[in-house]
Amino acid sequence: MADLRVAPAPATGLAARLRDPVVHLIAAQLLMGLVALAANVMMVRTLDPAHRGEVALLLQVVYLASQGLLLGTERSFVAAYHEVPPAAAIRAYARLLVVPCGVGVAVVAGYAALAPPRLDPGPLVLALIAAFALVEAAGLATRSIAIAVGRAQDFLTCRVVETVLLLGGMTALFLAGATRPEAWLLAYLLAGALPTAGFVAYWLRRPAQQADRPVDDRNRLVRRQGLALFPAALSNMAMLRSDRLALPALASTTALGLYAAVATMTELLAWPLRAYADSRLGRWRRAHREGRLHTRRILAGSLVFVLAAGPLVAGGLYLLIVPVFGDRYAPARDVVLPLVAAAGLYALSRVSLGLMVAKGHGALVSAAEIAGFVVSFAAYLLLIPAYGMLGAAYGSLLGYGACLVFALLADRLPRSAP
């Protein structure tokens, strides 16, 4: 009978580990990655490289616009509102987003009214971009809220619903043979909007209480640190996305379509480490204040992950491009190795910069992201005209590497505690 009483102990430990926010965030990232993989396959099977490039271009505009709406508050919110009531976190973030979102809608309306015809994509595309940017910003905000309040499991549930909707929408477009980029963008928009709205309604279902009201000085802190981090967030997004903005301008949308088919897959390598870093911000900040933050150990573990996963991703992707994507995408194999290497460096930089955020060094984080963007964009301008998508791949490799090196060197500089 004694054996029966002690047997459940290992299961309890496993259950506790499975409840860890890191597990839920990584699971959400991997789930989204698998669906992105399936969506990418369906798009390249349905669209020619030029139209696949147009979808990629529209997505990059949305992702950049969403960062302008958030104003760098993703990480500063997690650190400032750690373990607060969920409803209070929802209301606090809503207050942070009202003004930027209103300004964003006004900017789109003004552009629609004043843009010259040759630069006007049409009211439908502009409306889709504006709506999707709002949804994307809200989705990223709910991710930060889930991390801050310790309810990453609910965020995982939200992402499961999103992936089911996205997969269903993409499958319908694939079976219908839809060739309009706007239709594929609409599928992304609807799949993100419905579960995000459900997430917010779920946390606001309780009556407001005195303890649930946001604290004003926390919002001021989030705004202040967010503005310090905003150049970092914008530069990071620009560093990630400017290759796909530069390719159609300096090469062609066909080159962008080939490039995006591979880059969408290699980005998955960085997602687990990004989720790990984001979920640990609150703990790392507390550990830093208590003098027990082991930076080298965290970075060493991250490096082991990249060295183990990188070759598997590169080999598998290189072998599967033609069987899965078709012969039209065979030239994309040329960018697999540099993009995998770039994704590995980017993943390590997320952990390094997350540690710097936890230590309160937002200005240095911004400097690192800006350095990476400047190096990558300069490389794009120099290399893409001569080497096309291969130049974009090596530009990304140089930019991510510069960001990581800057972050590692800056973190070693002596500074007083925040």
Sine and cosine of phi, psi and omega as CSV:
sin_phi,cos_phi,sin_psi,cos_psi,sin_omega,cos_omega
0.00,0.00,-0.55,0.84,0.04,-1.00
-0.88,0.48,-0.60,0.80,0.01,-1.00
-0.89,0.46,-0.60,0.80,-0.01,-1.00
-0.92,0.38,-0.50,0.87,-0.03,-1.00
-0.97,0.23,-0.55,0.84,-0.06,-1.00
-1.00,-0.03,-0.23,0.97,-0.07,-1.00
-0.87,0.49,-0.60,0.80,-0.06,-1.00
-0.93,0.36,-0.19,0.98,-0.08,-1.00
-0.82,0.57,-0.74,0.67,0.00,-1.00
-0.87,0.49,-0.62,0.79,0.00,-1.00
-0.90,0.44,-0.61,0.80,0.02,-1.00
-0.89,0.46,-0.68,0.73,0.04,-1.00
-0.88,0.48,-0.67,0.75,0.03,-1.00
-0.90,0.43,-0.66,0.75,0.01,-1.00
-0.88,0.47,-0.62,0.78,0.03,-1.00
-0.90,0.44,-0.64,0.77,0.02,-1.00
-0.91,0.41,-0.62,0.78,0.00,-1.00
-0.93,0.37,-0.35,0.94,0.05,-1.00
-1.00,0.08,-0.08,1.00,0.00,-1.00
-0.88,0.48,0.72,-0.69,0.02,-1.00
-0.83,0.56,-0.54,0.84,0.01,-1.00
-0.87,0.50,-0.67,0.74,-0.01,-1.00
-0.88,0.47,-0.70,0.72,-0.03,-1.00
-0.92,0.39,-0.67,0.75,-0.01,-1.00
-0.93,0.38,-0.66,0.75,0.03,-1.00
-0.91,0.41,-0.64,0.77,0.04,-1.00
-0.88,0.48,-0.67,0.75,0.04,-1.00
-0.89,0.45,-0.67,0.74,0.01,-1.00
-0.91,0.42,-0.69,0.73,-0.01,-1.00
-0.91,0.41,-0.63,0.78,0.03,-1.00
-0.89,0.45,-0.73,0.69,0.05,-1.00
-0.89,0.46,-0.59,0.81,0.02,-1.00
-0.90,0.43,-0.66,0.75,0.01,-1.00
-0.91,0.42,-0.65,0.76,0.03,-1.00
-0.94,0.35,-0.61,0.79,0.08,-1.00
-0.88,0.48,-0.61,0.79,0.06,-1.00
-0.88,0.48,-0.75,0.66,0.00,-1.00
-0.90,0.44,-0.67,0.75,0.01,-1.00
-0.90,0.44,-0.64,0.77,0.02,-1.00
-0.89,0.46,-0.68,0.73,0.01,-1.00
-0.89,0.46,-0.70,0.72,-0.01,-1.00
-0.91,0.41,-0.60,0.80,0.02,-1.00
-0.92,0.39,-0.71,0.70,-0.04,-1.00
-0.95,0.32,-0.41,0.91,0.08,-1.00
-0.97,0.24,-0.43,0.90,-0.05,-1.00
-0.99,-0.14,-0.63,0.77,-0.10,-0.99
-0.98,-0.21,0.54,-0.84,0.15,-0.99
-0.97,0.24,0.25,-0.97,-0.06,-1.00
-0.82,0.58,-0.56,0.83,-0.01,-1.00
-0.91,0.41,-0.72,0.70,0.01,-1.00
-0.95,0.32,-0.56,0.83,0.10,-0.99
-0.89,0.46,-0.59,0.81,0.06,-1.00
-0.91,0.41,-0.59,0.80,0.03,-1.00
-0.91,0.42,-0.66,0.75,0.06,-1.00
-0.88,0.48,-0.71,0.71,0.01,-1.00
-0.87,0.50,-0.66,0.75,-0.01,-1.00
-0.90,0.44,-0.70,0.71,0.03,-1.00
-0.88,0.47,-0.64,0.77,0.02,-1.00
-0.90,0.44,-0.63,0.78,0.00,-1.00
-0.91,0.42,-0.64,0.77,0.04,-1.00
-0.88,0.47,-0.67,0.74,0.01,-1.00
-0.89,0.45,-0.72,0.69,-0.05,-1.00
-0.90,0.44,-0.65,0.76,0.04,-1.00
-0.92,0.40,-0.66,0.75,0.00,-1.00
-0.90,0.44,-0.61,0.79,0.00,-1.00
-0.89,0.46,-0.57,0.82,0.05,-1.00
-0.92,0.39,-0.57,0.82,0.07,-1.00
-0.91,0.42,-0.50,0.87,0.04,-1.00
-0.97,0.23,-0.57,0.82,-0.04,-1.00
-0.98,0.20,-0.46,0.89,0.03,-1.00
0.82,0.58,0.62,0.78,0.12,-0.99
0.98,0.22,0.21,0.98,-0.12,-0.99
-1.00,0.08,-0.08,1.00,-0.06,-1.00
-0.82,0.57,-0.81,0.58,-0.07,-1.00
-0.99,0.15,-0.59,0.80,0.00,-1.00
-0.91,0.40,-0.51,0.86,0.04,-1.00
-0.91,0.41,-0.69,0.72,0.00,-1.00
-0.86,0.50,-0.70,0.71,-0.04,-1.00
-0.93,0.36,-0.59,0.81,-0.09,-1.00
-0.99,0.10,-0.54,0.84,-0.07,-1.00
-0.95,-0.32,0.57,0.82,-0.03,-1.00
-0.90,0.44,0.83,-0.55,0.10,-0.99
0.88,0.47,0.65,0.76,0.14,-0.99
-0.99,-0.10,0.22,-0.97,0.05,-1.00
-0.87,0.49,0.62,-0.79,-0.07,-1.00
-0.85,0.53,-0.70,0.71,-0.03,-1.00
-0.88,0.47,-0.61,0.79,0.04,-1.00
-0.90,0.43,-0.63,0.78,0.01,-1.00
-0.91,0.41,-0.66,0.75,0.03,-1.00
-0.87,0.50,-0.75,0.67,-0.03,-1.00
-0.91,0.41,-0.62,0.79,0.00,-1.00
-0.90,0.44,-0.70,0.71,-0.02,-1.00
-0.94,0.34,-0.55,0.84,0.05,-1.00
-0.87,0.50,-0.66,0.75,0.03,-1.00
-0.90,0.44,-0.56,0.83,0.00,-1.00
-0.94,0.33,-0.46,0.89,-0.13,-0.99
-0.99,-0.10,-0.29,0.96,-0.14,-0.99
-0.85,0.53,-0.80,0.60,-0.07,-1.00
-0.92,0.39,-0.75,0.66,0.02,-1.00
-0.86,0.51,-0.63,0.78,-0.01,-1.00
-0.93,0.37,-0.64,0.77,0.06,-1.00
-0.89,0.46,-0.67,0.74,0.04,-1.00
-0.90,0.44,-0.65,0.76,0.00,-1.00
-0.88,0.48,-0.69,0.72,0.03,-1.00
-0.89,0.45,-0.65,0.76,0.02,-1.00
-0.90,0.43,-0.62,0.79,0.02,-1.00
-0.90,0.44,-0.69,0.72,0.01,-1.00
-0.90,0.44,-0.68,0.74,0.02,-1.00
-0.89,0.46,-0.67,0.75,0.04,-1.00
-0.90,0.43,-0.63,0.78,0.03,-1.00
-0.91,0.42,-0.67,0.75,0.01,-1.00
-0.88,0.48,-0.55,0.84,-0.04,-1.00
-0.99,0.13,-0.50,0.87,-0.17,-0.99
-0.93,-0.37,-0.22,0.97,-0.08,-1.00
-0.92,0.39,0.64,-0.77,0.09,-1.00
-0.91,0.42,0.47,-0.88,-0.08,-1.00
-0.82,0.58,-0.60,0.80,-0.06,-1.00
-0.94,0.33,-0.30,0.95,0.01,-1.00
-0.94,-0.34,0.12,0.99,-0.03,-1.00
-0.98,-0.17,0.93,-0.37,-0.01,-1.00
-0.97,0.26,-0.12,0.99,-0.01,-1.00
0.95,-0.33,0.44,-0.90,-0.06,-1.00
-0.89,0.46,-0.57,0.82,-0.02,-1.00
-0.90,0.44,-0.74,0.67,-0.02,-1.00
-0.91,0.42,-0.68,0.74,0.01,-1.00
-0.89,0.45,-0.66,0.75,0.03,-1.00
-0.90,0.44,-0.66,0.75,0.03,-1.00
-0.90,0.44,-0.68,0.73,0.01,-1.00
-0.89,0.46,-0.71,0.70,-0.02,-1.00
-0.90,0.45,-0.74,0.67,-0.02,-1.00
-0.90,0.43,-0.68,0.74,-0.02,-1.00
-0.92,0.39,-0.59,0.81,0.04,-1.00
-0.89,0.45,-0.65,0.76,0.06,-1.00
-0.89,0.45,-0.69,0.72,0.00,-1.00
-0.91,0.42,-0.67,0.74,0.00,-1.00
-0.90,0.44,-0.67,0.74,0.04,-1.00
-0.89,0.46,-0.68,0.74,0.03,-1.00
-0.90,0.43,-0.63,0.78,0.03,-1.00
-0.90,0.44,-0.67,0.75,0.05,-1.00
-0.92,0.39,-0.57,0.82,0.05,-1.00
-0.91,0.42,-0.67,0.75,0.02,-1.00
-0.91,0.42,-0.52,0.85,0.08,-1.00
-0.89,0.45,-0.72,0.69,0.03,-1.00
-0.89,0.45,-0.64,0.77,0.02,-1.00
-0.89,0.46,-0.71,0.70,-0.01,-1.00
-0.87,0.49,-0.65,0.76,0.03,-1.00
-0.91,0.40,-0.70,0.71,-0.07,-1.00
-0.90,0.44,-0.66,0.75,-0.09,-1.00
-1.00,-0.02,0.00,1.00,0.05,-1.00
0.97,0.25,0.49,0.87,0.00,-1.00
-0.85,-0.53,0.79,0.61,0.00,-1.00
-0.91,0.43,-0.41,0.91,0.02,-1.00
-0.90,0.43,-0.62,0.79,0.06,-1.00
-0.91,0.41,-0.60,0.80,0.05,-1.00
-0.90,0.44,-0.63,0.77,0.05,-1.00
-0.88,0.48,-0.69,0.73,0.04,-1.00
-0.86,0.51,-0.68,0.74,0.04,-1.00
-0.86,0.51,-0.67,0.74,-0.02,-1.00
-0.95,0.32,-0.52,0.86,0.08,-1.00
-0.88,0.47,-0.71,0.70,0.03,-1.00
-0.88,0.48,-0.69,0.73,0.00,-1.00
-0.88,0.48,-0.69,0.73,-0.03,-1.00
-0.92,0.39,-0.59,0.81,0.04,-1.00
-0.90,0.44,-0.71,0.70,0.02,-1.00
-0.90,0.44,-0.68,0.73,-0.01,-1.00
-0.91,0.41,-0.69,0.73,0.00,-1.00
-0.90,0.44,-0.64,0.76,0.04,-1.00
-0.90,0.43,-0.70,0.72,0.02,-1.00
-0.90,0.43,-0.68,0.73,0.01,-1.00
-0.91,0.41,-0.62,0.78,0.02,-1.00
-0.90,0.44,-0.66,0.75,0.03,-1.00
-0.88,0.47,-0.67,0.74,0.03,-1.00
-0.92,0.40,-0.62,0.79,0.02,-1.00
-0.90,0.44,-0.72,0.69,-0.01,-1.00
-0.92,0.39,-0.52,0.86,0.01,-1.00
-0.99,0.14,-0.17,0.99,-0.02,-1.00
0.92,0.38,0.56,0.83,-0.05,-1.00
-0.91,0.42,0.77,-0.64,-0.04,-1.00
-0.90,-0.43,0.03,1.00,0.02,-1.00
-1.00,0.03,0.82,-0.58,0.02,-1.00
-0.84,0.54,-0.55,0.84,-0.02,-1.00
-0.88,0.48,-0.57,0.82,-0.01,-1.00
-0.90,0.43,-0.66,0.76,0.01,-1.00
-0.94,0.35,-0.59,0.81,0.05,-1.00
-0.91,0.41,-0.61,0.79,0.03,-1.00
-0.89,0.45,-0.59,0.80,0.04,-1.00
-0.88,0.47,-0.67,0.74,0.07,-1.00
-0.88,0.48,-0.69,0.72,-0.05,-1.00
-0.88,0.48,-0.77,0.63,-0.04,-1.00
-0.91,0.41,-0.64,0.77,-0.01,-1.00
-0.90,0.43,-0.52,0.85,0.02,-1.00
-0.99,0.10,-0.55,0.83,-0.12,-0.99
-0.95,0.33,-0.71,0.71,-0.13,-0.99
-0.91,0.42,-0.79,0.61,0.00,-1.00
-0.93,0.37,-0.51,0.86,0.04,-1.00
-0.91,0.42,-0.69,0.72,0.06,-1.00
-0.89,0.46,-0.64,0.77,0.05,-1.00
-0.90,0.44,-0.63,0.78,0.03,-1.00
-0.87,0.49,-0.73,0.68,-0.01,-1.00
-0.90,0.44,-0.71,0.70,0.00,-1.00
-0.89,0.46,-0.59,0.80,0.00,-1.00
-0.88,0.47,-0.68,0.74,-0.04,-1.00
-0.99,0.16,-0.32,0.95,0.01,-1.00
-0.99,-0.12,0.16,0.99,-0.09,-1.00
-0.94,0.35,-0.41,0.91,-0.01,-1.00
-0.99,0.16,0.50,-0.87,0.10,-0.99
-0.89,0.46,0.56,-0.83,0.01,-1.00
-0.91,0.42,0.67,-0.75,0.03,-1.00
-0.84,-0.54,0.30,-0.95,-0.01,-1.00
-0.85,0.53,-0.65,0.76,-0.06,-1.00
-0.95,0.31,-0.29,0.96,-0.05,-1.00
-1.00,0.06,-0.13,0.99,-0.06,-1.00
-0.96,0.28,0.66,-0.75,-0.01,-1.00
-0.91,0.41,0.56,-0.83,0.02,-1.00
-1.00,0.06,0.80,-0.60,-0.10,-0.99
-0.85,0.53,-0.69,0.72,-0.07,-1.00
-0.92,0.38,-0.41,0.91,0.09,-1.00
-0.94,0.34,-0.66,0.75,0.04,-1.00
-0.90,0.43,-0.62,0.78,0.06,-1.00
-0.90,0.44,-0.63,0.77,0.03,-1.00
-0.91,0.42,-0.68,0.73,0.01,-1.00
-0.89,0.46,-0.70,0.72,0.01,-1.00
-0.89,0.45,-0.70,0.72,-0.04,-1.00
-0.90,0.44,-0.75,0.66,0.02,-1.00
-0.94,0.35,-0.55,0.84,0.04,-1.00
-0.90,0.44,-0.68,0.73,0.04,-1.00
-0.91,0.41,-0.55,0.83,0.08,-1.00
-0.92,0.39,-0.55,0.83,-0.01,-1.00
-1.00,0.02,-0.23,0.97,-0.07,-1.00
-0.86,0.51,-0.71,0.71,0.09,-1.00
-0.84,0.55,-0.57,0.82,0.04,-1.00
-0.92,0.39,-0.72,0.69,-0.02,-1.00
-0.89,0.45,-0.70,0.72,-0.01,-1.00
-0.93,0.37,-0.67,0.74,0.02,-1.00
-0.92,0.40,-0.60,0.80,0.04,-1.00
-0.89,0.45,-0.72,0.69,0.01,-1.00
-0.91,0.41,-0.64,0.77,0.04,-1.00
-0.91,0.42,-0.63,0.77,0.04,-1.00
-0.89,0.45,-0.61,0.80,0.01,-1.00
-0.96,0.26,-0.56,0.83,-0.20,-0.98
-0.93,-0.36,-0.27,0.96,-0.08,-1.00
-0.92,0.40,-0.39,0.92,0.08,-1.00
-0.88,0.48,-0.63,0.78,-0.03,-1.00
-0.99,0.14,-0.24,0.97,0.16,-0.99
-1.00,0.05,-0.54,0.84,-0.03,-1.00
-0.98,0.20,-0.55,0.84,-0.08,-1.00
-0.86,0.51,-0.75,0.66,0.01,-1.00
-0.92,0.40,-0.45,0.89,0.00,-1.00
-0.98,0.19,-0.61,0.79,-0.09,-1.00
-0.98,-0.19,-0.26,0.97,0.03,-1.00
-0.76,-0.64,-1.00,-0.08,0.00,-1.00
-0.24,-0.97,0.30,-0.95,0.09,-1.00
-0.93,0.37,-0.43,0.90,0.08,-1.00
-0.90,0.43,-0.71,0.71,0.06,-1.00
-0.88,0.48,-0.63,0.78,0.04,-1.00
-0.90,0.44,-0.66,0.75,0.02,-1.00
-0.88,0.48,-0.69,0.72,0.05,-1.00
-0.90,0.44,-0.71,0.71,-0.04,-1.00
-0.91,0.42,-0.73,0.69,-0.05,-1.00
-0.90,0.43,-0.53,0.85,0.02,-1.00
-0.86,0.50,-0.58,0.81,0.01,-1.00
-1.00,0.07,-0.71,0.71,-0.07,-1.00
-0.87,0.49,-0.57,0.82,0.05,-1.00
-0.86,0.52,-0.56,0.83,-0.02,-1.00
-0.99,0.15,-0.69,0.73,-0.07,-1.00
-0.93,0.37,-0.44,0.90,0.04,-1.00
-0.87,0.49,-0.42,0.91,-0.01,-1.00
-0.87,0.49,-0.44,0.90,0.00,-1.00
-0.88,0.47,-0.54,0.84,-0.06,-1.00
-1.00,0.07,-0.31,0.95,-0.12,-0.99
-0.88,0.47,-0.71,0.71,0.00,-1.00
-0.86,0.50,-0.67,0.74,-0.01,-1.00
-0.94,0.33,-0.55,0.83,0.07,-1.00
-0.91,0.41,-0.68,0.73,0.03,-1.00
-0.89,0.45,-0.65,0.76,0.03,-1.00
-0.87,0.49,-0.74,0.68,-0.03,-1.00
-0.90,0.43,-0.69,0.72,-0.02,-1.00
-0.90,0.43,-0.64,0.77,-0.05,-1.00
-0.96,0.29,-0.31,0.95,-0.05,-1.00
-0.99,-0.16,0.02,1.00,-0.09,-1.00
-0.84,0.55,-0.76,0.66,-0.02,-1.00
-0.88,0.48,-0.69,0.72,0.00,-1.00
-0.92,0.39,-0.66,0.75,0.00,-1.00
-0.90,0.44,-0.64,0.77,0.02,-1.00
-0.90,0.43,-0.68,0.74,0.03,-1.00
-0.91,0.42,-0.67,0.75,0.02,-1.00
-0.90,0.43,-0.61,0.79,0.02,-1.00
-0.90,0.44,-0.68,0.73,0.01,-1.00
-0.91,0.42,-0.48,0.88,0.01,-1.00
-1.00,-0.02,0.01,1.00,0.06,-1.00
0.97,0.26,0.45,0.89,-0.03,-1.00
-0.75,-0.66,0.52,0.86,0.05,-1.00
-1.00,0.01,0.91,-0.42,-0.07,-1.00
-0.99,-0.11,1.00,0.09,-0.09,-1.00
-0.89,0.46,-0.73,0.68,-0.08,-1.00
-0.90,0.44,-0.63,0.78,0.00,-1.00
-0.91,0.42,-0.65,0.76,0.01,-1.00
-0.91,0.42,-0.71,0.71,0.00,-1.00
-0.92,0.40,-0.61,0.80,0.01,-1.00
-0.90,0.43,-0.68,0.73,0.05,-1.00
-0.89,0.45,-0.61,0.79,0.04,-1.00
-0.91,0.42,-0.64,0.77,0.02,-1.00
-0.90,0.44,-0.64,0.77,0.03,-1.00
-0.87,0.49,-0.67,0.74,0.02,-1.00
-0.87,0.49,-0.72,0.69,-0.03,-1.00
-0.90,0.45,-0.69,0.73,-0.02,-1.00
-0.92,0.39,-0.49,0.87,0.01,-1.00
-0.99,0.15,-0.67,0.74,-0.10,-1.00
-1.00,0.10,-0.52,0.85,-0.08,-1.00
-0.83,0.56,-0.80,0.60,0.00,-1.00
-0.87,0.49,-0.57,0.82,0.02,-1.00
-0.91,0.41,-0.68,0.73,0.02,-1.00
-0.90,0.43,-0.71,0.71,-0.04,-1.00
-0.89,0.45,-0.75,0.66,-0.03,-1.00
-0.90,0.43,-0.71,0.70,-0.01,-1.00
-0.90,0.44,-0.68,0.73,-0.02,-1.00
-0.92,0.39,-0.67,0.74,-0.01,-1.00
-0.87,0.49,-0.66,0.75,-0.05,-1.00
-0.97,0.26,-0.44,0.90,-0.15,-0.99
-0.99,-0.15,-0.15,0.99,-0.10,-1.00
-0.84,0.54,-0.81,0.59,-0.05,-1.00
-0.93,0.36,-0.74,0.68,0.02,-1.00
-0.86,0.51,-0.57,0.82,-0.08,-1.00
-1.00,-0.04,-0.71,0.70,-0.09,-1.00
-1.00,0.03,-0.44,0.90,-0.05,-1.00
0.97,-0.24,0.25,-0.97,-0.07,-1.00
-0.89,0.45,-0.45,0.89,-0.01,-1.00
-0.87,0.49,-0.41,0.91,-0.08,-1.00
-0.97,-0.24,0.22,0.98,0.02,-1.00
-0.85,0.53,-0.63,0.77,0.02,-1.00
-0.87,0.50,-0.33,0.95,-0.03,-1.00
-0.92,0.38,-0.28,0.96,0.01,-1.00
-0.88,0.47,-0.40,0.91,-0.04,-1.00
-0.90,0.43,-0.41,0.91,-0.09,-1.00
-0.98,-0.20,0.08,1.00,-0.07,-1.00
-0.89,0.46,-0.81,0.58,-0.09,-1.00
-0.88,0.47,-0.77,0.64,0.01,-1.00
-0.90,0.43,-0.54,0.84,0.01,-1.00
-0.96,0.29,-0.57,0.82,0.08,-1.00
-0.92,0.40,-0.70,0.71,0.05,-1.00
-0.87,0.49,-0.67,0.75,0.03,-1.00
-0.89,0.45,-0.66,0.75,0.01,-1.00
-0.89,0.45,-0.61,0.79,0.05,-1.00
-0.90,0.45,-0.69,0.72,0.04,-1.00
-0.91,0.42,-0.63,0.78,0.02,-1.00
-0.90,0.44,-0.66,0.75,0.01,-1.00
-0.87,0.50,-0.71,0.71,0.02,-1.00
-0.90,0.44,-0.59,0.81,0.01,-1.00
-0.92,0.40,-0.52,0.85,0.03,-1.00
-0.90,0.44,-0.65,0.76,0.01,-1.00
-0.93,0.36,-0.72,0.70,-0.01,-1.00
-0.88,0.48,-0.69,0.72,0.01,-1.00
-0.95,0.33,-0.55,0.83,0.08,-1.00
-0.88,0.48,-0.64,0.77,0.06,-1.00
-0.89,0.45,-0.62,0.79,0.02,-1.00
-0.93,0.37,-0.61,0.79,0.07,-1.00
-0.88,0.47,-0.68,0.73,0.01,-1.00
-0.88,0.48,-0.50,0.87,0.02,-1.00
-1.00,0.08,-0.04,1.00,0.04,-1.00
0.99,0.10,0.37,0.93,-0.06,-1.00
-0.97,-0.22,0.84,0.54,-0.06,-1.00
-0.88,0.48,-0.60,0.80,-0.02,-1.00
-0.90,0.43,-0.63,0.78,0.02,-1.00
-0.94,0.33,-0.54,0.84,0.09,-1.00
-0.88,0.48,-0.72,0.70,0.04,-1.00
-0.87,0.49,-0.66,0.75,0.00,-1.00
-0.89,0.46,-0.64,0.77,0.01,-1.00
-0.91,0.42,-0.69,0.72,0.00,-1.00
-0.91,0.41,-0.65,0.76,0.01,-1.00
-0.91,0.42,-0.65,0.76,0.03,-1.00
-0.87,0.49,-0.69,0.72,0.03,-1.00
-0.89,0.45,-0.67,0.75,0.01,-1.00
-0.90,0.43,-0.71,0.71,-0.03,-1.00
-0.87,0.49,-0.71,0.71,0.00,-1.00
-0.90,0.43,-0.72,0.69,-0.04,-1.00
-0.91,0.42,-0.69,0.72,-0.05,-1.00
-0.92,0.39,-0.64,0.77,0.07,-1.00
-0.88,0.48,-0.65,0.76,0.03,-1.00
-0.91,0.41,-0.62,0.79,0.04,-1.00
-0.88,0.48,-0.72,0.70,-0.02,-1.00
-0.89,0.46,-0.56,0.83,-0.03,-1.00
-0.99,0.12,-0.61,0.80,-0.19,-0.98
-0.99,-0.14,-0.56,0.83,-0.08,-1.00
-0.89,0.45,-0.70,0.72,0.01,-1.00
-0.85,0.53,-0.53,0.85,-0.04,-1.00
-1.00,-0.02,-0.59,0.81,-0.15,-0.99
-0.87,-0.50,0.03,1.00,0.05,-1.00
0.89,0.46,-0.71,-0.70,-0.07,-1.00
-0.91,0.41,-0.47,0.88,0.07,-1.00
-0.91,0.41,-0.60,0.80,0.09,-1.00
-0.90,0.44,-0.61,0.79,0.06,-1.00
-0.91,0.42,-0.64,0.77,0.00,-1.00
-0.90,0.45,-0.72,0.70,0.01,-1.00
-0.95,0.32,-0.49,0.87,0.11,-0.99
-0.89,0.45,-0.66,0.75,0.07,-1.00
-0.89,0.45,-0.68,0.73,0.02,-1.00
-0.86,0.51,-0.70,0.71,0.00,-1.00
-0.92,0.39,-0.67,0.74,-0.03,-1.00
-0.92,0.40,-0.73,0.69,0.01,-1.00
-0.91,0.42,-0.62,0.79,0.04,-1.00
-0.90,0.44,-0.67,0.75,0.03,-1.00
-0.89,0.45,-0.65,0.76,0.03,-1.00
-0.88,0.47,-0.71,0.71,-0.02,-1.00
-0.91,0.41,-0.72,0.69,-0.01,-1.00
-0.88,0.47,-0.69,0.72,0.02,-1.00
-0.86,0.50,-0.71,0.71,-0.03,-1.00
-0.90,0.45,-0.69,0.73,-0.01,-1.00
-0.91,0.42,-0.66,0.75,0.00,-1.00
-0.94,0.34,-0.67,0.75,-0.02,-1.00
-0.91,0.41,-0.57,0.82,-0.03,-1.00
-0.93,0.36,-0.33,0.94,-0.01,-1.00
-1.00,0.05,-0.17,0.99,0.01,-1.00
-0.95,0.33,0.65,-0.76,0.01,-1.00
-0.94,0.33,0.72,-0.69,0.04,-1.00
-0.58,-0.82,0.38,-0.92,0.07,-1.00
-0.98,0.19,0.40,-0.92,0.00,-1.00
-0.92,0.39,0.58,-0.82,0.00,-1.00
-0.93,0.36,0.00,0.00,0.00,0.00
